[in-house]
Amino acid sequence: MFAKDGIIASAICLMGKKTMAAVEIYSWSRCPFCARAKALLDRKEIDYQEYVIDGDEEAREKMAKRANGRRSLPQIFIDDRHIGGCDDLYDLDDRGELDPLLN
Ligand SMILES: N[C@@H](CCC(=O)N[C@@H](CS)C(=O)NCC(=O)O)C(=O)O
């Protein structure tokens, strides 16, 4: 592949992506608040890194350290900034403050 092909491929890839922000979500697989938070991100076609931490106390401990002690699931981060849980994500969106963090 020529270098220009790589550049074009990268541009197409970026065009398909709705966000440049790094979105991370810690979740449990059977957790209604996690599903609700992911549904909002999916509706906005936002890519995110999901850490499913079912039964993994060590991972939950690490999450809590990043999340100012919060241990409920989900916990969401955008560009390493702690957003909070599902309700916090929706509140941020209602205030019109989520999209600017994602773009
Ligand atoms: N208000 C929180 C509620 C989250 C919540 O209660 N999550 C449940 C799982 S669906 C949980 O973590 N329960 C265990 C705990 O609170 O220790 C949010 O919006 O994220």
The ligand as a MOL file (V3000), in Angstrom:
LIG
                    3D

  0  0  0     0  0            999 V3000
M  V30 BEGIN CTAB
M  V30 COUNTS 20 19 0 0 0
M  V30 BEGIN ATOM
M  V30 1 N -27.3270 6.5990 40.3170 0
M  V30 2 C -26.3920 5.5980 39.8480 0
M  V30 3 C -26.9930 4.2260 40.1560 0
M  V30 4 C -26.0450 3.0970 39.7670 0
M  V30 5 C -26.3940 1.8040 40.4410 0
M  V30 6 O -27.1530 1.7400 41.4360 0
M  V30 7 N -25.7880 0.7320 39.9280 0
M  V30 8 C -25.9420 -0.5490 40.5250 0
M  V30 9 C -25.7880 -1.6280 39.4550 0
M  V30 10 S -27.0530 -1.5320 38.2170 0
M  V30 11 C -24.8460 -0.7910 41.5210 0
M  V30 12 O -23.7030 -0.3940 41.3080 0
M  V30 13 N -25.1770 -1.4520 42.6260 0
M  V30 14 C -24.2140 -1.8720 43.5920 0
M  V30 15 C -23.7300 -0.8080 44.4970 0
M  V30 16 O -24.2860 0.3060 44.4900 0
M  V30 17 O -22.7740 -1.0970 45.2470 0
M  V30 18 C -26.1320 5.8050 38.3540 0
M  V30 19 O -26.9210 6.5340 37.7310 0
M  V30 20 O -25.1540 5.2900 37.8370 0
M  V30 END ATOM
M  V30 BEGIN BOND
M  V30 1 1 1 2
M  V30 2 1 2 3
M  V30 3 1 2 18
M  V30 4 1 3 4
M  V30 5 1 4 5
M  V30 6 2 5 6
M  V30 7 1 5 7
M  V30 8 1 7 8
M  V30 9 1 8 9
M  V30 10 1 8 11
M  V30 11 1 9 10
M  V30 12 2 11 12
M  V30 13 1 11 13
M  V30 14 1 13 14
M  V30 15 1 14 15
M  V30 16 2 15 16
M  V30 17 1 15 17
M  V30 18 2 18 19
M  V30 19 1 18 20
M  V30 END BOND
M  V30 END CTAB
M  END
